[in-house]
């Protein structure tokens, strides 16, 4: 817990800008990481698989959060960039025999370049028009994946190789988890730090009021496009991690629904919150599993027989995800990140919360 | 001993035995599409598999006295979801899996090979038949743990093309017949494309450029007009029933006169009812020796299985339900073999169980399931393809499928049985 004394005792900009406000919060973070690193000792492969999914999707969701939550732009083509990163990493390894460990960051850079191209309209367009422009990116890239046999293996998809570094091969959940943890730490620290730089503050200024930002000398077109580049970098790295985990990439996975799901993660987690992106992806990964478990319990039970649910139980999961998004929009528009802050402050102030 | 102590003792014994008995159940995965793009055919097939496995538990108490614990999962035809569910099943130590679609089956090939879990798919892609990985074809990996019941998509199409070449002669067609491949740009419709076009050219067809239509129902009038203007005589429909119905109806409206060739998932009794007269004349492979309503020694067993989910015993079961039953029985009997020799039920031993018989028809399914033969190099279970023609003679909008089949408004008419040669060149293709 970041138990800070009441009142504002910060006396330098350095203290004001710190990511972890107290020593305890820093320690808690390190302890949590250490605990996560021992997860393979007590968690099964299924739970580890969920953690890996949360990590890879969380990195991509953070990219989208930088674009949507911090810069105030919109993208409904994020899954296409995620897919581009996945295919790029697989292609780099197969065509040029670059080690997978190097392919992942390279794929991120390639995706960032593609993102800059598709982000160019953002220099000129706003709101709904921008949304439609990114929709175009989604369809163009999806069509490209289906046709570019040399790059993606066409509609049949491409088999990828497991991550290896030196002699160590991460081809199981127990080992791949460490790769994902390392990337999550690096990418999340990078994003948190980015928001403390001039460029990061410029992005936030563009979001808060574009006209004021421009008056202050911020180049709107430059920062909007840059934001797309950064978002794509994150999407590409997330996608590459996903590709080397599943060991198979196929165009089918990267459809528009998946893009919308990324938006859902960012909204549920909390727009404009770095940690919220991770919470949102955790929510989106775990919710369907929980609903599935509930549906399994329900099927064949008295309720099932009484209501004659039968095969309709399958649709429960889809409805639950939709309902979760609606409920979040109504009751917690600031997302899980805010709820987490409220819980923390409740305990901090306990029992004198008023 | 006082009665109370006896009771306590009994309760304690029960408490010890109960978990032990629970552990005895054999975990088996069952991946199905009840809500996704291919649910039109996924639902009857999945029902067939589920009913058969439940019947195995009810009628013979599972495998060697241990009931099956069937872990069903609806993955909505999304390959990534199937992969994450696979990890969950791995935790539950499933010994075998009943699978479904092409994309997810191919995504899981490496995993099931690594973890040695036999995987009986609903995907009949020829790429899965190269068990030893010796065909040397590009993009074909060894798939020693993948099995399916029935002819591969490619072999189904090869059989229909052979029939079409004969048909052209008997009809007294002039010149070269024209053949065209139709389907979505997706691994499943694409799977037999190259094999079909190569054989068509060899048999003297003129091969037209392929026509693309999506896996989902829509307006395909443009595709039908292309068919008409090209003057195609034989067209292969590579998708599942739903979108094929759209094409058939659009082509009927456009007045296209072409012989459609469906794939195993492309036509069934439900599709005939939905398409009505437009489905009349479509030729497609049926994987079982008979269809529902016909009689064969094994039909008594199948009717028992059908009662698992339909106590009245009146339900009409489409071709996919019966194929699902046969696919499930292959797995069950392979497991019987693995446990009969007194051994532990491991994936490897179950796989070897698939190799134990030649011309393999599950016991009690004689005359229903076609004979299958698997070897360590060649997982083409059968090269014998039974072709049927959908015959629709009246209005199908009134009445259920069962009634329409009974009254003869809809019929499945046997056309021919094609025996394809088992050559090395066509393995994995």
Interface residues (C-beta under 8 A of the other chain):
Chain A: X44 X45 X46 X49 X50 X53 X146 X153 X155 X156 X157 X159 X173 X246 X247 X248 X250 X252 X253 X292 X311 X314 X315 X318
Chain B: X34 X35 X43 X73 X74 X76 X78 X79 X80 X83 X84 X87 X88 X90 X91 X103 X106 X107 X110 X111 X139 X141 X185 X186 X187 X190
